[in-house]
Amino acid sequence: MTAVENLTMLVDAGEVFGFLGPNGAGKSTTIRMLLGQIRPTSGTATIFGNSVEDVLRAHRCLAYVPADVALWPRLTGIEILELLAAIGPNVDFSYRDELVERFDLDIHKPARTYSTGNRQKVALIAAFASRAPLLVFDEPASGMDPLKEKVFRECVAEARDRGQTVFLSSHQLDEVEAICDRVAIMRAGQLVEIDSIAELRRLRRTIVEATYSGNPPSLVGVDGVAGVEDLGGRLRFSVTGSPAPALRALAAAEITGLTVHEPTLEEVFLDYYGASPR
């Protein structure tokens, strides 16, 4: 069985790139290849011109936060941060101190006392404080409360403002939608789509609900309209492409209310798997 096949993508320097797909789609395998943990049977991957097969050189360009962070249990948080600073890319220590406060981490406790969320905070602080040109995150906000998720999003924006590239693998689609410039969707080891979030939304249907009085508007044969439901005084339908033909058809009736729902990234994502909610 092939884990990843015919995957070709280019992540631009300084962008936040979302990498999506269900379990088994090939996301973790791709990340492991980028980190040099496994080698592809064919093809190549480079990080800022450095082949990932040259692990030492490639890792000088990146900081990585896995989904399940393991720490040295007897070391305190600050001892771990100092160790990671010594062996990793350049570190902005004043920014690191600021991040400790923003993530509300007690760095004087031993790692064995940390919850899953606090272990994640240690790794995130170390990564964001580094000046590595590439930050690779695999489910980075797992185990964190909503307030700290907000801090995480702010830090991603700050990293982008500094010119760092962020490669984000996540199941939290609202998170990806909020912070990513582009997104790739994987399915069964193959790349299904790669584009900006705005463009992905444009390619999918938009949901329209119109309330009316009198006779219902006729949408038969209108370009781009599908799935028309008459709910008694209220029409619900989907539109792909330009909404202009549908709006002209609605204008011929007595419309009393109109709402347009742009699809979320989650709805776009589920469309690719034939399981989109209405």
Order of alpha helices (4+ residues) and beta strands (2+ residues): beta-alpha-beta-beta-alpha-beta-alpha-alpha-alpha-beta-alpha-beta-alpha-beta-beta-alpha-beta-beta-beta-alpha-beta-alpha
